[in-house]
Amino acid sequence: MRRRTVLKALGWGIGGAAALGGGGFGAYWLAAKRDTVGKIAFDRALPIPALATPGTGAAGAKVFTLGLQPGETRFKDGPATRTWGVNGTYLGPTIRARRGDLVECAVRNGLDRETSLHWHGMRLPAAMDGGPHQTVRPGETWAPKWTVDQPAATLWYHPHVHGATGDHTYRGLTGLFIVDDDATDALNLPSRYGVDDIPLIVQDRAFDGANQFEQPVPLGGSLGVIGDEIVINGAIGPYFDVTTRLVRLRLLNGSNARMYNFGFSDDRRFALVATDGGLLATPWETDRLSLSPGERAEVVVAFTAGERVELRSYPSANGGALGRLDGFDDRFDLCQFRAAGALSDDTELPAVLGAAPDLAGQPVARERTFALASDRINGQAMAMDRIDFGVREGTVEVWEVTNDNGFLHNFHVHDVQFQVLAVDGGPPEPPLRGWKDTVLLVQGKRYRLAMRFSGHTDPNTPYMYHCHLLQHEDDGMMGQFVVLGEGEEVGAVGRKHHHS
């Protein structure tokens, strides 16, 4: 019986009362809250992931060479930590391409086991997706190729090996994939990478006494691995020197399980300008923004000359009675922003950013329901050789998704960006009104998601849908579907390796 199934049987669901069973566990619960506010030295400049430099391939393709390799990374005083990285020892370069570009990635596996790279949020053929059917054996190279055909957005890449996604991602195989387009370029948003357009890959990690990664799952916790230190772009407690009045932050929750509730130490307001799939129609002003694992957000924040302020993660209301065990009561200082004595001021926050999602009111070819509970979706655990259903290319479907067992989940769909039509019959909150590919599922609420499947068909090679809390995914909370062309029917799938 899986761990969360045991906890459910014991009555330890997030939404319910728990029999804590004695003073020992009660003391553990009281000590579980972490708070680093005022305790971080901010003594290291924020690393900015390098931009990958492409070569030129056939038909003008941009070719990105990505070497997956083991190494050692120094996060803190003492021994270096054994890590994995892409073209380095930890994390990977930021890949940048424009809508309309032909992209090819030469993914060389220099590790001692097979792995993969999945292009999270990207519209592309299923055989190029980098999911569990496109693993790369040690010493081999996988060369996916596709045309970028979606609006500007902050996407990312990470491993997607069935049963080992959490472990491989935790070791360090993560990077951003930024898509640009003409419409976004025409706006006067901050856009100088590493100057006023700053990537922030936010991850929690735990270290043992020898500075090696541990993967602790809290006693009584339900989300998976929860670390007690926060790493930003590979650094603990970094600072960033601000030289412009407006700064755009590209936030990625790259953790396996931890939720973040972002805000600043002085509670200043900032503008959400983009979610997973690209720009919102208009900016949304707030002082807090929650992201679950896999979600991204672009925010614009204003600074004043000479000031210092910290980006923090604040406690979250979504954890329920035992949320403290999974980090919902934690408070972390993440990164300090240090504004120069004089700031340039040549960008702006436009009142209108882009077009709102437009699937509401479209003809719906099929409605489907999905219940996430006990490491299963609709009662079934993931099976590599089972295609759960096929969708028809060019159609819109509405999926109603519910978290049905008292533990927090989220929901990610490959190949599409979806529109959140409604949450429990009401309009979605502002952070859910843009294009999304990953959405937090609050216990018991019904999420109606509209999505259009277009451009790529393959009756035998599936895309995934799953919880993006990586232990849940690895334990089986995942399914797969195919996109069918005219006259095609669901085929059969076998495990495939793509290499040269």
N, C-alpha and C positions, 0 to 999 in steps of 0.2 A: 504494500500500500504506500502511495507516495506521501511525502511529508505534509503537504497542505491538506490532503485527504484525512490524515491522522489528526491534524489540528482541528479540522472541521468536526470530526467525530467527537473531539474533546470539548467542543463548544468555544474554540478560540478564534472565531471569525472576527474580522475587523469591526463589523457592525454590532456585535453582540456582547453580552457579559462574558467574562472569563473567570473560571475558577483558578486563581493564581496559585493556590496550593502551597501555602506556607510562607513564612517570613523570608526564606532564602530567595525565592523568586521575586517577592515584593521588593527586597533590597536591590536585586538585579534590575528591576524595572525602574526604581528610583534613580539608579546610577546610569541608566542608559542614555540620558539626555546629554548631547554634546554641545558645547558653546565655545567658539574660538574668538568671539568678538573681543578686541583689545589684546589678544594674545599672539597675533601674527606680526612678524618682524617686517614684512614687505621689503626684503633685502635683495631681491633679484628682479631684473628687468623682465617684463613679460616676453617670452619667446613668441615670435610670429612665424608660423609654419611657412616654409619657403614655397614659392609658386613653382609648380612643376613646369619644366621647359620642354615643349613638345618637339619631336622631330617631324619630318614630312614623309608621309607614306604614299601609296598608290592613290590616284584620283584626288590628291591634295589632302589626304587625311592627316589630322593632327595625331601623332603617335606619342603616347605617354608610356615611358618605360618605368615599371614599378617592381622593385625588387623586395620581396618579403624575406626578412633576415632576422636572426637572433642577435643580441648584443647586450650591452650593459649601459645603464643610465643612472646618473647621480642625481637623485631627488633631494638628498639631505646629507648631513655630515656622516662620515663612516663609510662602510662598504657600498659599492655601486649595486644597483638592483638589476637582476637578470630580466630582460625585457625582449619584446619583439617590436619590429618597426617596418616601415615601408621606405626604402631608400635611406634608412638611418636606423638608429637603435630604438626609437620610440615614436609613435604616431607616424604620419606620412605627410607628404607635400600636399598643398592645396592644388587641386586640378581646376583649371579655369578654361571654359569653352563658351562659344556663342551659339545661340539658336541658329540652326542651319549648318553648323560645323559637322563634318564627318570625323568621328573620333575613333581611335583604335588604342587599346591599352595592352601592352605586353607585360603580363603579370607573371613574373618569374618566382617560383617557390623555392627559396633557399633554406626553408625550415626542415625539421626532421620528421614532419608528418604532413598529411594532406590538409589543405585549407581552401579558402575561397575569398574573393572580394565581391561583395554585393553593392550595387550602386543604388543606395536607398533614396527613393523619391523620383528616380529617373524613369521616363517612358522609353522603353526599348524592347526588342524582341526577347521572348522568354529564354532563348538559348544563350543570350548575352547577359542575363540578369545577375549571374554570380551567386545564385542560391544553392541549395544543397545538391542539386543535380549538376552543378558546374564546378565541382571541386578540382583542385590542381595537385597532383602528386609531387612529392619532393623531387627537386631537380628538373621539373618540367615547367613549360611556359604556356599560359592560356592567352589567346589574342582575340578578345571580343571586339566587335566593330559595330557602330551604329551611328545614325544621324541624330543629333540633338534637335528635338522638336517639341519644345515646351517653353513657357515664359521664364524670364529671369527668376532665379531662386537660389537659396542656400541648401544644397543637398549634401550628402556625405556617403562615405564608403566604409565598410567593415566586413568581417568574415560572416559566413552564414552556413556553417557546417552543422548538419543535423546532429543534435546531442552535444555539440561542443562550441556553439556560437558564443556562449557566455565566457568560457575559458579563453578562447582565442582573442576575443575582443578585449578582455581584461588585461591580457599580456601587452597590448599596445597597438594592434592593427586597426587604426582609425585615422581618417582624414576627411577634409572637406572637399566637395565638388561644387564649385560655383558656376552657375549658368548666367550669362549676360544676354541682353537683347537691346534692340534699338530703342524701344519704348522706355525702358528704365534708364538707359543712357541719357535720354532727352530730359530727364528730371535733374534738378540740381541738388540731389541728395549727396551726402558725403560718400565718396567713392574711391579714394586713394588708399589702396590696400596697404595696411600696416601703418598708415598715417592718421586718417580719420575714418577708415573702414576696417574694423578690427575683428578678426575671428576669435571666438572664445569657446574652446572645446572643454567642457566642464565634466570632470570625472571624479568619483570617489575611489580611494584606494586604502587598503590596510597593509601595514608593514610588520614583519616579525622583528625580533631583536637583532637580526643580521641584515636588516633593511631589504629583505626579500618580500615580494608580494604574498599576502595571504588572501584567502577568499572566504571570509567569515559569514556565516548565515546566523543571525541573532536567534537565541533561544526564544521560541514563541513567535518569531517573526514569520512573515508570509510572503515577502517580496523576492527574497533571494539574497545575493551577496550585498552587504552594506559595509562600506569602508568608513573609517573615522577621520581621514584626512582628504582634503580636496586638492586636486591637481588641475591647473588651468594651462592648457597648451603644453603640458609636460612639466610645469613648475608649481611648487607649493608656495603660496603667499607672494605672488609677483606684484610688481607695480608697473604702471604705464604712464609715460610722460605725454601729457595732452598738449598739443600745439594749436588746436582749432577750437572755436566755440562749440560747434556741433560735432558729435562723434556718433558714428553708426556702429553698433555692436551686433555681430552675427553670433547668436547664442546657440550652441548645440548641447543638449543633455546627452552626453556620451557615456553615461553610467549604465551599469547592468540593471540596476533596480531602483536607485535612489531618485526621489522626486526633489525638485528645486523650486523655491518660491522666491524669485529674484526681486530685489529692490535695493535702494541705496541707503547708506547709513544715516543720511539726513532726511530720508523720506521724500526726496525730490521726485517730481513727476517726470515721466519720459513718454515717448510716443512709440507705440507698436506700429511698424510700417509694413511688415511682411510676416507671414507664417510659413509652414512647410513648403507650400507650392508657389510662393511668390507674393507680390505686393497685395495689400488690402486696397479696397476702393478709396478709403480715406484713413488718415492716421487715427489711432485710438490712444488717448492719453490716460495714464494710470500711474500708480506708484508700486504695484506688485504684478508679477507675471509668473505663473506656474508652468513648468514644463516637465512632462514625464519622459522616461527614456525613449530616445529616438526623435523627439520633437525638436524643431528649430524655430527660432524667432529672430527677426531683425528689429532692433529698437534704435531710436535716435534720442540722444540725451545732450542737454546743453550744459556747458561748464563756464565758470567765471575765472578770470585771470587770478592766479596765485593760490587757488583753493586746493584742498585735498579732501577726497571723499572715497568711501569704500563701496564697492559692489558686494552685496551680501545675499545669502540665502536665509530666508526667515521661516519660522514654523508654518506648517500647512494645516488647514482644517480638515483635510480629506482622510486622515489616518484612522479616526475612530478610537475606540477604547484602548486598544493596544498599539496605536500608531507610533508611540514613543519607541518601541522596539525596532521599528523599521525606519527611524530617523525623522518622523514627522514633527517632532518637537525640537529638532536640532536647529542651531543658529550658527552660521559660518561667515567669517570674513573671507571673501574670495580674491579680490584684486583691488589694489589701491590706485586711484587715478590722481595724478599730480599735475595740475594745470600750470603752464608757464606764466611768467609775469605779463606777457602780452600774447594774445591769441588772434590768429587770423580768422576772418569771418566772411567767407566767400561761398558758402553753401546755404541751403535753406530746407525747411520742412514744407513741402507743397501741401496745399489743402486737398488736392485730388491726386491720388497716386496711380490708380489703375481701374480696371473693370471688376465689379463684384462677380462672384460665381453665378452662373446663369442656368443651372440645371433644374431649379424649381419650376414646375409647370411644364417641363418637357415630357413627351410621351414616355411612359415607363414600360419597358419590355417585360420586366420580371421583378417581383419583390421577393426577398429572401430574409430569413431570420437566423440569427446566430446568438447562442447562449454560451458564455464562457464560464466554466465551472470545473473544479477538480482536475486541472491539467488537461482538459478536453474542451473541444468546441462542438456543440450539439451532441455531446455524449461520446464523441470519437476522438481518440488520440491520433496524432500524425502518423501516417504510413507512407513511406517513400513511393510505393508502387500503386497507391490508390489516388485517382483523380476524383475529387469530390463532386465536381460539376463543371459544365462548360457554359460560357457566356457568349453571346453572339456579337461579333465585331460590328461597331457602328451604333450599338444600342445603349440606352441608359437603363441602369438598374438601380433600385433602392434597397439597401441592406439595413435591416433593423437589428441593432446589436445591443445585447444586454449583459452586464456583469451579474452573474446569478448565484454566487456562492459566498459572499461576505468578505472576500479578499480583493484587494485592488488589482485591476488589470488595465491595460490599454489595448488598442487595436490598430494594426498596421496592415495596409493592403499594398501589394507590389503593383507596379506598372501604371497606376492611376493616381491622380489627385482627386479627392472627393469633396463634395459640398455637404456640410452638416445642415440638414434641413430643419431638424427639430430635436430638442432634448426634452423628453417626457411630455411631448405635445406642445411645448412652448418654443419660442424663438431661441436660438443659441446665443450664449453670451458673446460679447464683441471679439474675444480672442479666437472664437470658433467660426467667425463669419468669412474667413478667407479660405483659400484652397488648402486642404489638409491631406496628409497621407497617414498620420498617426494621431489618435485621439484618446485622451484619458477616459476611462469608463468608471464613473462613480457608481458604487454599489446600488443596484436596483433601478437605475435610470435607463430609459430607452433612448437610444441614439439612432436617428434615421439619417442614413448617409446615401447621397446620390452620386453616382459615378458613371462616366461614359468610357466604354472600351473601344478604342479606335487605333488603327494603324498597323497592328502586328497580330498575326494569327499563327497558331501552331497547335494542332489537336493532340500532340503527343508530349509537348514540353510545358510543364505547368509553371505558373506563378504561385506565390505563397500569400496567405493571410494568416495573421497570428498575433498573439500578445507579444509586445516588445519588451516586457520584463524578461530578461534573457534566460533565467532559470525556468520560468513558466514555459517559454518557447522550447527550450531543450528537453523539458520533461514531457512535451507532447501537445502543448496548446497551440496547434498550428494545423492548417489544412491547405489544400492546393486546388487550383482551378486552371482551366485552359480557355483561351479565346479562340473562337471558331469562325472561320470564313464561311461564305455562302456554300451551303451544301455539305459542310464538314460535320462530322460527329466526333464525340469524345473518343480519343484513341487510347493507347496504352503507353505507360512510361516505364523506363528502366533507368538505372543509375548511369550517368554519362560523365566521362572525364574529357575535358577539352584541353589539349596541349599540343605542343610541337617539339 
